[in-house]
Amino acid sequence: MASKLNILCGSCGYEDISKNAKKWCTICEEGFCEDCERYHKSMKLSRDHKMISIEDYRQIENISVNLNCEIHGKKLDLYCKKHDIAVCVVCIPLEHKSCSSSDVISIDEAANNAIQSSALLDLEGTISATIDNLKHCISDREMALKNVDQDEQTIRKTITDTRKNLNEYLDKLERKLLLDLKSKHGNCKSKIVKILNQLRQMETEVEKLKEQTLQMKRFASDLQVFLETSQLNQSLCTKIAQRRDKRL
């Protein structure tokens, strides 16, 4: 492949002369200066070769077209209409010996008016349809990408809102539970305080009975002790029974 910076004349290069090419031969795949171009056109074998400007060649220099047989390395100068394939002279006796002579024509005859051929039109149509399909697929994927971003934002908002609602619900539940706890705590504490006061009052009364009993034991007669003991026992049993009934 010629240099992208300068395309040199191939014929001059064969003689170790560096000279910029002005034309490009699409058959020989070689550049020619003005002098060599005239000589190339004067030769019978190459006068029908298509020559294009170097500027036009720049438009197709990156398009790779293999002009040689990939199997035998020979030039593709024949075409088999039966198998719709370009072949070299070695391919015919090996791969196409069953093809008739009318099936095998020269590559130049097969390529005649190829620019206007239906095959090229079909290829252009296929390329155009492929490009349209690719554009449609790209547009569809771009829309899908946009939808994915929107869905992500929607889900993110849903998660945030759900978290907010859960926090509000938990805060409300916490306040309710704390209020219930405070109320029950107050009631329970009030009952305990009430019972504690009653027990302390009872303790005071029993202490008095104890003191009375000691005094009675020291100073009263047997009859008085007997009667007082009976009365105090009844009174004490009654108080204990009343206390038990209140607890139940």
Backbone as a ProteinNet text record, in pm:
[ID]
protein_1_A
[PRIMARY]
MASKLNILCGSCGYEDISKNAKKWCTICEEGFCEDCERYHKSMKLSRDHKMISIEDYRQIENISVNLNCEIHGKKLDLYCKKHDIAVCVVCIPLEHKSCSSSDVISIDEAANNAIQSSALLDLEGTISATIDNLKHCISDREMALKNVDQDEQTIRKTITDTRKNLNEYLDKLERKLLLDLKSKHGNCKSKIVKILNQLRQMETEVEKLKEQTLQMKRFASDLQVFLETSQLNQSLCTKIAQRRDKRL
[TERTIARY]
85.8	0	89.3	56.1	135.3	122.4	219.9	219.2	102.5	46.2	-64.7	-16.4	115.3	166.2	195.8	266.7	301.3	282.6	217.3	204	303.1	398.7	506.2	474.8	534.8	519.6	586.2	511.6	565.7	671.8	651.4	749.7	880.5	873.9	996	1064.7	984.4	1040.2	1116.6	1074.1	1143.5	1285.4	1304.7	1438.2	1504.1	1454.2	1509	1498.4	1390.9	1364	1237.9	1247.8	1131.4	1060.5	938.2	860.9	714	648.5	508.5	419	324.5	228.8	116.9	64.1	-49.2	-176.7	-157.5	-273.1	-252	-363.2	-359.4	-430	-366.4	-426.7	-497.4	-629.2	-707.8	-683.7	-627.5	-599.6	-463	-363.3	-228	-207.4	-300.9	-288.2	-153.2	-125.6	2.5	-14.9	67.1	61.6	155.3	120.4	201	216.7	338.5	359.8	307.9	313.1	256.9	326.2	459.4	532.9	500.3	501.3	474.9	329.4	239.3	98.2	82.2	149.1	141	197.7	307.7	367.7	275.1	211.8	119.4	0.5	-49.6	-163.6	-124.4	3	46.6	63.1	76.3	95.6	-38	-39.9	-163	-225.4	-139.5	-190.2	-255.2	-218.2	-265	-340.2	-360.1	-423.9	-571.4	-632.7	-772.6	-787.1	-673.2	-680.9	-743.2	-821	-886.9	-790.5	-770.2	-682.7	-768.7	-740.1	-812.9	-711.5	-757.8	-667.9	-628.5	-515.1	-468.5	-570.1	-635.2	-738	-854.5	-895.3	-1003.4	-957.4	-829.9	-778.4	-778	-753.3	-752.9	-886.9	-995.1	-1128	-1147.5	-1064.7	-1084.7	-960.4	-855.7	-729.8	-741.8	-838.4	-855.5	-950.4	-1006.9	-1094.5	-1007.8	-1006.6	-920.8	-995.8	-946.2	-1002.9	-892.5	-911.1	-810.1	-827.1	-728.2	-733.5	-669	-617.5	-551.9	-629.1	-618.5	-685.2	-624.6	-707.7	-659.7	-601.9	-642.2	-595.2	-464.4	-459.2	-343.5	-253.6	-294.9	-211.6	-204.6	-281.2	-282.4	-385	-370.6	-462.4	-602.3	-702.1	-841.4	-882.1	-862.4	-891	-1007.1	-1073.2	-1189.3	-1306	-1425.8	-1546.3	-1636.5	-1678.9	-1768.1	-1910.9	-1992.3	-2130.9	-2212.3	-2176.4	-2251	-2239.3	-2117.1	-2093.6	-2088	-2100.8	-2101.8	-1979.8	-1860.2	-1736.6	-1624.9	-1534.8	-1416.9	-1310.7	-1241.3	-1144.1	-1018.6	-912.8	-789.4	-781	-678.5	-666	-642.7	-586.6	-559.7	-688.3	-782.9	-907.4	-993	-986.7	-1077.2	-1060.5	-940.2	-928.2	-942.8	-923.9	-930.5	-1068.7	-1130.9	-1256.8	-1377.4	-1355.1	-1466.1	-1458	-1400.7	-1386.3	-1520.8	-1623.6	-1756.7	-1835.8	-1782.9	-1852	-1825.9	-1927.4	-1913.9	-1834	-1786.6	-1706.4	-1787.6	-1919.5	-2004.2	-2024.9	-1999.8	-2013.9	-1895.7	-1777.7	-1655.9	-1626.6	-1626	-1599	-1486.4	-1436.7	-1328.6	-1382.5	-1293.5	-1333.1	-1373.5	-1309	-1343.2	-1485.2	-1521.9	-1658.5	-1760.4	-1726.4	-1818.4	-1832.5	-1722.4	-1724.4	-1773.2	-1801.8	-1846.2	-1973.4	-1967.3	-2080.9	-2127.1	-2030.3	-2064.2	-2126.9	-2090.2	-2144	-2295.2	-2345.7	-2489.9	-2558.8	-2485.7	-2540.8	-2644.2	-2732.9	-2835.4	-2772.8	-2657.9	-2589.8	-2544.7	-2489.3	-2446.9	-2566.8	-2676.5	-2798.5	-2852.9	-2849.7	-2894.1	-2806.2	-2673.8	-2580.9	-2607.9	-2628.3	-2658.6	-2789.2	-2888.1	-3015.6	-2999	-2918.7	-2893.6	-2821.6	-2722.2	-2648	-2740	-2823.8	-2916	-3013.3	-3067.8	-3161.2	-3091.6	-2965.8	-2889.4	-2865.1	-2829.8	-2807.4	-2936	-3050.6	-3179.3	-3210	-3183.6	-3208.5	-3118	-2992	-2898.5	-2941	-2984.4	-3030.5	-3152.7	-3242.5	-3360.8	-3319.8	-3223.6	-3177.6	-3108.5	-3027.6	-2959.4	-3061	-3161.6	-3266.3	-3341.7	-3370.9	-3442.6	-3360.1	-3229.4	-3143.5	-3123.5	-3116.8	-3106.4	-3231.2	-3347.8	-3471.8	-3473.6	-3424.6	-3418.2	-3325	-3212.3	-3118.2	-3182.3	-3257.7	-3327.5	-3431.3	-3504.8	-3606.9	-3543.6	-3426.9	-3357.2	-3320	-3271	-3236.1	-3360.3	-3471	-3594.9	-3646.5	-3639.2	-3683.1	-3597	-3465.3	-3375.8	-3414.3	-3446	-3486.5	-3619.9	-3713.5	-3844	-3828.8	-3748.5	-3726.8	-3654.6	-3555.9	-3483.6	-3579.8	-3672.5	-3770.9	-3865.1	-3905.7	-3993.6	-3926.9	-3797.8	-3723.7	-3716.5	-3687.7	-3678.3	-3812.4	-3920.4	-4054.7	-4094	-4060.6	-4093.3	-4019.7	-3891.8	-3813.2	-3874.1	-3915.2	-3975.5	-4105.7	-4190	-4317.5	-4294.5	-4193.9	-4162.4	-4113.9	-4031.2	-3982.6	-4098.1	-4190.1	-4305.4	-4392.9	-4413.3	-4494.2	-4425.9	-4294.1	-4221.6	-4218.4	-4204.8	-4209.7	-4346.1	-4451.5	-4587.1	-4608.4	-4562.6	-4575.9	-4495.9	-4376.9	-4293.8	-4364.5	-4423	-4494.7	-4611	-4685.1	-4799	-4752.7	-4647.5	-4596.9	-4543.7	-4476.6	-4425.4	-4538.1	-4644.6	-4760.3	-4826	-4842.4	-4900.4	-4813.9	-4682.5	-4590.2	-4599.5	-4605.5	-4614.7	-4742.1	-4854.4	-4981.7	-4979.3	-4932	-4927.1	-4827.5	-4717.1	-4618.2	-4677.3	-4750.7	-4813.7	-4915.5	-4998.1	-5100	-5036.4	-4936	-4868.7	-4797.9	-4731.7	-4661.3	-4759.2	-4874.2	-4976.5	-5029.1	-5052.2	-5100.8	-4997.8	-4871.4	-4765.8	-4749.9	-4755.2	-4743.8	-4858.6	-4979.5	-5096.9	-5081.8	-5039.1	-5019.6	-4908.3	-4801.5	-4689.2	-4733.2	-4817.1	-4868.8	-4955.5	-5036.5	-5122.8	-5038.5	-4933.2	-4846.2	-4773.8	-4729.9	-4661.4	-4758.7	-4883.3	-4985.2	-5012.1	-5020.8	-5045.4	-4927.8	-4808.3	-4689.2	-4692.3	-4735.4	-4743.7	-4844.9	-4960.1	-5063.5	-5016.8	-4945.1	-4896.3	-4790	-4706.4	-4606.3	-4674.1	-4787.5	-4863.6	-4917.2	-4967.6	-5017.7	-4906.1	-4789.1	-4674.5	-4643	-4646.9	-4618.1	-4724.2	-4851.5	-4960.7	-4944	-4903.2	-4886.3	-4776.2	-4668.8	-4558.9	-4603.7	-4678.6	-4726.2	-4825.5	-4912.3	-5011.6	-4940.7	-4839.9	-4767.1	-4698.4	-4659.9	-4585.4	-4678.5	-4793.8	-4872.5	-5013.4	-5070.4	-5210.1	-5219.2	-5343.5	-5367.6	-5385.6	-5391.3	-5407.4	-5538.4	-5644.8	-5774.3	-5769.2	-5705.1	-5693.7	-5609.2	-5500.9	-5415	-5490.5	-5567.4	-5644.1	-5743.3	-5822.6	-5925.8	-5862.4	-5757.9	-5693.2	-5627	-5566.9	-5502.1	-5604.1	-5719.9	-5825.6	-5876.4	-5897.4	-5949.9	-5846.4	-5720.5	-5616.2	-5596.4	-5606.3	-5594.2	-5706.7	-5827.3	-5939.9	-5922.5	-5878.3	-5859.8	-5749.8	-5641.3	-5528.9	-5567.3	-5638.9	-5684.4	-5778	-5864.9	-5958.3	-5882.5	-5783.1	-5704.9	-5629.3	-5572.9	-5497.5	-5590.5	-5712.5	-5810.9	-5855.9	-5877	-5918.3	-5807.1	-5686.5	-5573	-5562.6	-5584.3	-5577.2	-5688.5	-5810	-5923.5	-5897.2	-5834.6	-5803.6	-5701.9	-5607.2	-5506.2	-5568.5	-5665.7	-5732.3	-5822.3
-118.8	0	123.5	220.6	342.7	423.2	509.1	593.2	688.8	713.5	807.9	950.3	976.3	1111.3	1139.7	1049	1065.1	933.6	939.2	819.6	835.7	747.3	756.9	676.3	715.5	642.9	507.2	402	267.1	236	282.4	255.4	325.5	450.2	522.5	459.4	414	350.4	224	152.9	32	65.9	188.4	234.2	321.3	309.2	383.2	533.8	577.2	720	752.5	852.5	893.7	1007.3	978.4	1078.9	1061.9	1172.8	1164.5	1122	1033.9	986.7	1088.9	1097.3	1184.1	1104.3	977.7	891.8	757.3	687.1	554.2	456.3	341.8	237.7	139.8	127.9	39.9	-107.1	-136.1	-275.7	-317.5	-233.5	-264.4	-231.5	-153.3	-106.5	-40.4	59.3	127.3	270.5	360.7	499.8	525.9	627.5	662.6	813.3	856.6	998.1	1025.9	1150.4	1186.2	1111.2	1103.5	1034.6	885.6	824.6	680	649.2	742.2	722.6	714.3	805.4	802.1	671.6	625.1	499.9	382.8	388.5	281.4	272.9	387.1	388.4	347	364.2	330.2	181.5	107.2	-37	-106.1	-203.8	-274	-345.1	-403.9	-481	-393.1	-266.7	-182.6	-58	-40.8	82.3	92.1	-24.1	-23.1	-18.9	-13.7	-7.4	124.6	118.5	239.3	318.8	445.2	534.8	639.9	662.5	764.6	860.2	978.6	1075.6	1028.9	1082.1	1048.3	1095.5	1209.8	1260.7	1162.5	1105.1	1005.7	877.1	842.4	721.3	734.6	856.6	878.8	839	846	812.8	662.1	583.6	437.9	362	434.9	365	272.2	299.1	212.6	95.6	90.8	-20.6	-133.4	-244.5	-356.8	-453.6	-467.3	-562.1	-657.1	-784.1	-883.7	-926.7	-897.5	-931.2	-1065.8	-1133	-1262.4	-1373	-1491.5	-1609	-1639.3	-1653.1	-1680.7	-1821	-1911.6	-2050.7	-2068.8	-2015.7	-2041.7	-1920.5	-1804.5	-1685.3	-1628.1	-1684.5	-1634.5	-1522.3	-1447.4	-1336.4	-1389	-1321.7	-1359.3	-1300.6	-1380.3	-1329.3	-1400.7	-1494.5	-1565.6	-1557.1	-1588.3	-1583.6	-1700.5	-1775.9	-1889.1	-1844.8	-1838.2	-1795.7	-1898.8	-2026.6	-2132.4	-2120.3	-2092	-2081.9	-1937.1	-1841.9	-1699	-1661.8	-1691.8	-1665.7	-1635.6	-1545.3	-1514.9	-1621.3	-1668.2	-1775.4	-1743	-1818.5	-1806.9	-1925.3	-1926.7	-2033	-2169.6	-2171.3	-2299.5	-2356.7	-2268.2	-2314.5	-2396.8	-2363	-2425.8	-2577	-2630	-2777.7	-2847.7	-2775.4	-2838.3	-2830.5	-2713	-2690.4	-2676.8	-2649.3	-2619.5	-2702.1	-2821.9	-2904.6	-2953.9	-2953.7	-2996	-2880.7	-2756.6	-2639.9	-2633.3	-2597.7	-2589.2	-2466.1	-2465.9	-2353.4	-2224.4	-2237.8	-2118	-2059.8	-2144.5	-2096.7	-2011	-2037.1	-1966.5	-1858	-1734.1	-1619.4	-1537.4	-1443.3	-1359.1	-1265.5	-1228.1	-1139.7	-1002.5	-961.3	-832.4	-834.1	-945.6	-958.3	-959.7	-1030.8	-1037.5	-901.8	-824	-695.6	-581.9	-610.9	-506.2	-437.7	-305.3	-223.6	-263	-301.1	-344.4	-232	-106.5	6.4	17.3	-27.6	-21.8	-155.6	-250.9	-386.3	-390.7	-489.8	-509.2	-558.2	-628.2	-676.6	-559.7	-455.7	-337.7	-264.5	-258.1	-194.5	-270.2	-404.4	-486	-462.1	-453.4	-429.9	-294.4	-192.7	-59.3	-59.9	-134.2	-144.9	-214.6	-322.1	-395.4	-307.8	-231.2	-141.7	-35	23.8	127.8	72.6	-48.2	-110.1	-142.3	-188.1	-219.4	-94.4	16.7	143.9	189.6	178.6	217.7	132.4	1.9	-87.3	-52.7	-21.9	14.4	144.9	242.1	368.3	346	257.5	226.1	158.5	64.2	-4.8	92.8	183.4	283	372.5	418.7	503.7	429.8	301.4	220.2	202.6	177.1	158.9	290.4	402.3	532.1	559.6	524.5	541.9	449.4	325.2	231.2	283.4	343.5	399.7	514.2	598.3	709.4	655.8	551.7	493.1	430	368.1	307.6	415.2	529.5	639.1	691.4	706.1	752.9	652.9	523.5	420	422.8	444.7	450.8	566	682.4	797.6	771.2	705.7	674.2	579.4	474	376.7	441.2	526.1	596.4	682.5	754.8	838.2	751.9	636.3	545.3	496.9	463.2	417.2	528.3	650.9	765.1	792.5	792.1	815.8	706.4	581.8	469.6	482.9	520.3	540.5	653.5	761.8	873.7	831.4	757.3	710.5	615.9	528.3	435.9	511.8	613.4	694.3	764.4	821	888.5	791.2	670.4	568.9	524.4	500.8	456.8	567	693.8	804.2	810.5	794.8	797	679.6	560.5	442.8	459.8	520.3	543.6	637	745.9	838.8	770.4	687.8	616.3	519.6	444.7	348.1	418.2	532.3	606.7	662.9	710.5	760	647.3	531	414.9	373.6	373.6	336.1	433.1	563.3	664.8	648.2	621.3	603.8	480.8	369.2	245.8	256.6	324.5	343.9	426.2	532.6	617	539.2	460.7	381.8	279	211.4	107.6	169.3	282	349.4	399	450.7	500.5	388.8	271.7	158	112.9	109.1	63.5	160.7	291.1	392.4	379.9	356.7	341.7	222.9	109.9	-10.8	10.9	79.5	105.6	191.4	292.4	378	297.7	207.9	124.6	32.2	-23.4	-112.9	-37.2	83.1	162.8	201.3	232.3	264.2	142.8	28.4	-96	-128.3	-99.8	-123.9	-37.8	86.9	177.6	124.8	78.3	26.5	-98	-184.3	-307.7	-276.5	-173.1	-131.7	-84.3	-13.5	31.9	-86	-187.3	-307.6	-377.6	-376.8	-439.3	-367	-230.5	-150.8	-172.8	-181.6	-206.2	-342.7	-437.4	-573.1	-576.3	-504.2	-500.3	-434	-322.9	-251.8	-337.4	-404.8	-491.1	-604.2	-658.2	-769.3	-726.7	-598.7	-549.5	-505	-447.1	-383.1	-440.9	-512.5	-557.8	-689.6	-716.9	-843.8	-954.2	-1077.9	-1191.8	-1182.5	-1138.5	-1128.8	-1024.5	-915.2	-811	-857.3	-929.9	-982.8	-1081.3	-1164.8	-1265	-1199.2	-1107.5	-1042.5	-954.6	-883.5	-793.2	-874.6	-988	-1073.5	-1124.6	-1167.5	-1217.7	-1107.2	-990	-879.7	-831.5	-826.2	-782	-882.6	-1012.2	-1115.8	-1103.1	-1082	-1066.5	-942	-833.6	-709.1	-724.2	-791.3	-810.7	-901.9	-1008.1	-1100.6	-1030.2	-944.9	-870.9	-778.2	-705.3	-613.7	-689.4	-805.3	-885.5	-936	-982.1	-1031.7	-920	-801.9	-688.1	-650.7	-657.4	-625	-725.6	-855.9	-959.5	-940.5	-906.8	-886	-769.5	-664.1	-549.4	-585.9	-667.9	-709.9	-797.6	-881.2	-966.9	-882
0	0	0	-83	-91.6	37.2	59.4	179.3	178.1	296.6	306.5	284.4	306.5	288.8	141.5	79.5	-62.7	-134.9	-249.2	-332.6	-447.4	-450.9	-549.1	-674.5	-780.9	-907.5	-894.8	-924.3	-911.3	-1013.9	-1137.3	-1243.1	-1214.9	-1171.4	-1136.7	-1016.9	-920.4	-802.9	-838.2	-943.8	-989	-1032.4	-1079.1	-1120.8	-1013.7	-889	-775	-792.8	-856.7	-873.7	-794.8	-707.6	-628	-698.3	-740.2	-813.3	-775.8	-740.7	-698.8	-813.7	-779.4	-880.5	-898.7	-1019.8	-1051	-1073.2	-1117.3	-1142.4	-1075.2	-1059.2	-996.6	-1087.8	-1114.7	-1197	-1104.2	-1122.7	-1034.5	-1064.5	-1184.4	-1220.7	-1167.2	-1192.9	-1146.8	-999.6	-944.6	-806.6	-785.4	-869.6	-865.8	-913.9	-857.4	-898.6	-1016.5	-1095.7	-1213.4	-1221.8	-1255.2	-1284.1	-1425.1	-1468.2	-1599	-1712.5	-1708.1	-1814.9	-1816.7	-1699.4	-1693.4	-1725.6	-1696.5	-1730.9	-1882.8	-1955.1	-2101.9	-2155.9	-2098.1	-2141.6	-2108.3	-1993.6	-1950.1	-2045.7	-2090.1	-2182	-2323.5	-2355.2	-2491.5	-2512.4	-2400.9	-2413.7	-2435.3	-2524.9	-2561.1	-2441.3	-2357.1	-2243.9	-2137	-2132.6	-2022.7	-2067.7	-2198.6	-2243.7	-2201.7	-2172.4	-2128.8	-1976.1	-1906.5	-1759.2	-1716.4	-1608.5	-1559.2	-1472.4	-1509.6	-1435.5	-1365	-1239.6	-1163.4	-1101.2	-1064.2	-1002.4	-862.1	-816.5	-681.8	-578.4	-604.2	-512.5	-501.1	-617.2	-613.6	-544.8	-569.2	-506	-353.6	-306.5	-161.5	-99.1	-175.8	-124.2	-107.3	-179.5	-175	-129.4	-89.1	-58.4	61.4	148.8	266.2	239.8	118.6	81.8	27.2	97.6	59.9	-31.3	-156.3	-253.1	-294.6	-263.9	-297.7	-443.5	-526.6	-669.6	-699.4	-597.5	-615.8	-544.8	-595.7	-538.3	-401.9	-302.2	-167.2	-153.5	-242.7	-234.6	-310.4	-434.5	-520.8	-540	-495.7	-508.3	-648.6	-741	-878.5	-892.8	-999.9	-1026.4	-1057.5	-1001.8	-1028.4	-1163.9	-1269.6	-1404.9	-1472.4	-1398.4	-1452	-1353.3	-1404	-1320.6	-1356.6	-1254	-1275.1	-1245.2	-1351.4	-1334.4	-1257	-1270	-1203.6	-1051.5	-1006.1	-861.8	-813.1	-904.9	-870.8	-788.8	-848.2	-776.6	-875.2	-835.3	-914.6	-887.5	-992.2	-977.3	-1057.6	-1029.1	-1108	-1204.4	-1288.6	-1390	-1325.1	-1201.9	-1134.3	-1075.6	-1040.5	-979	-1076	-1204.5	-1303.2	-1307.2	-1332.4	-1340.6	-1205.5	-1097.7	-965.1	-901.9	-904.8	-834.3	-926.6	-1054.6	-1146.4	-1275	-1266.2	-1386.5	-1439.6	-1352.8	-1398.2	-1460	-1446.6	-1502.6	-1653.4	-1728.3	-1874.1	-1912.3	-2036.3	-2085.1	-2087.7	-2104.5	-2106.2	-1967.2	-1865.3	-1727.5	-1685.7	-1745.8	-1707.3	-1810.4	-1763.8	-1850.6	-1789.6	-1868	-1817	-1710.2	-1618.7	-1510.3	-1563.9	-1676.2	-1735.7	-1790.9	-1852.8	-1905.7	-1791.4	-1683.1	-1569.4	-1500.6	-1500.3	-1431	-1519.5	-1646	-1738.3	-1686.5	-1677.2	-1633	-1492.2	-1406.6	-1270.3	-1188.2	-1222.4	-1146.4	-1162.1	-1277.4	-1302.6	-1276.1	-1222	-1204.6	-1093.3	-1106.8	-1003	-872.8	-885.5	-764.6	-678.6	-744.8	-669.2	-610.2	-688.6	-638.4	-517.7	-527.8	-414.1	-292	-315	-204.6	-140.3	-225.3	-172.7	-94	-147	-75.7	57.8	59	183.1	284.8	235	323.9	381.2	294.3	340.2	444.1	414.3	508.9	641	631.6	752.9	835.6	765.8	836.6	904.7	833	892	1014.9	1003.6	1118	1235.7	1203.8	1310.6	1377.9	1296.6	1354.2	1442.6	1394.4	1475.3	1606.4	1597.4	1718.5	1813.8	1756.9	1839.9	1909	1831	1888.8	1998.7	1971.8	2069.8	2197.3	2181.6	2298.8	2373.5	2298.3	2364.4	2447.7	2391	2466	2588.1	2567.6	2680	2789.2	2747	2843.1	2920.4	2848.1	2913.3	3011.9	2969	3057.1	3181.2	3161.3	3275.6	3377.8	3326.6	3417	3490	3414.7	3476.5	3579.6	3545.6	3640.4	3766.8	3746.6	3863.1	3954.5	3895	3975	4045.5	3972.5	4031.1	4149.9	4130.5	4238	4355.5	4323.7	4430.3	4513.2	4444	4513.2	4596.7	4538.1	4611.9	4740.1	4730	4848.1	4952.7	4905.5	4998	5065.3	4982.5	5038	5135.9	5100.4	5188.7	5321.4	5311.8	5434.8	5518.7	5452.6	5523.4	5591.4	5515.9	5573	5689.9	5674.3	5783	5906.6	5883	5996	6066.8	5986.3	6045.1	6122.6	6063.7	6132.1	6261.6	6254.3	6373.8	6480.1	6434.7	6531.8	6600.4	6520.9	6575.7	6671.4	6629.6	6714.8	6843.7	6831.2	6949.1	7047.1	6994.2	7081.8	7151.7	7077.9	7136.2	7244.9	7215.1	7313.3	7437.9	7416.7	7531.5	7617.7	7549.3	7624.3	7702.9	7637.8	7706.8	7823.9	7801.2	7907.7	8024.4	7990.1	8095.2	8177.2	8105.9	8175.1	8263.9	8210.9	8288.3	8403.2	8375	8481.3	8596.3	8558.8	8660.6	8743	8672.7	8744	8837.6	8782.9	8862.1	8983.2	8958.2	9066.9	9173.2	9127	9220.9	9309.5	9245.8	9324.2	9426.1	9380.5	9471.9	9589.1	9557.2	9662.7	9762.4	9707.6	9794.2	9887.1	9828.9	9910.4	10011.4	9967.3	10057.2	10176.5	10148.6	10256.9	10353.5	10294.3	10379.9	10467.5	10406	10482.9	10592.8	10563.8	10666.2	10779.8	10738.2	10839.1	10927.2	10861.4	10935.1	11025.6	10972.7	11054.4	11181	11163.5	11278.9	11381.3	11331.7	11420.5	11493.4	11420.7	11482.4	11587.5	11556.3	11654.2	11783.1	11764.3	11881.9	11960.4	11886.4	11953.4	12030.1	11966.9	12033.2	12164.1	12156.1	12275	12382.8	12335.8	12431.2	12497.3	12413.4	12467.2	12572.5	12546.8	12643.9	12774.3	12758	12876.1	12955.5	12879	12944.2	13017.7	12957.7	13016.6	13146.1	13153.7	13268.2	13382.8	13343.1	13449.6	13470.4	13371.3	13383.6	13460.5	13508	13577	13475.3	13528.2	13437.4	13360.9	13429.5	13362.8	13250.8	13281.9	13180.1	13061.5	13095.1	12987.7	12902.7	12968.3	12893.8	12799.4	12851.6	12769.3	12659.6	12694.9	12598.3	12485.6	12527.7	12426	12326.3	12372.2	12285.3	12192.3	12250.2	12168.6	12063.6	12109.3	12014.4	11900.2	11935.4	11831	11728.4	11773.1	11681.9	11593.8	11657.7	11583.5	11478.4	11520.4	11426.9	11312.3	11340.8	11234.8	11138.2	11195.8	11110.5	11015.4	11067.3	10982.6	10872.2	10912.7	10812.4	10703.7	10746	10649.2	10556.4	10609.7	10525.9	10426	10477.2	10387.9	10275	10308.8	10206.4	10105.4	10148.3	10058.2	9960.4	10009.8	9924.3	9816.3	9852.5	9753.6	9646.1	9689	9588.4	9498.3
[MASK]
++++++++++++++++++++++++++++++++++++++++++++++++++++++++++++++++++++++++++++++++++++++++++++++++++++++++++++++++++++++++++++++++++++++++++++++++++++++++++++++++++++++++++++++++++++++++++++++++++++++++++++++++++++++++++++++++++++++++++++++++++++++++

